[in-house]
């Protein structure tokens, strides 16, 4: 469902907090709400959050709402 944060995203976000990310560039494939990419950005990485074109506005909204525009971008990427 649109806007759902999956349990796997929460677990990965918790794991990301245990490793150094400052200054790294990360790509979040199939970002959905962007929880993993936004967590990485909050921790100092530059995150490229990608998903299907119809989800880019949601991703950008979440980036903006969390004040992460300096560390994260939302982009359309169809893969697989």
Helices and strands as residue ranges (DSSP letters): H 7-16, E 25-28, H 35-42, E 46-51, G 53-55, H 56-65, E 72-76
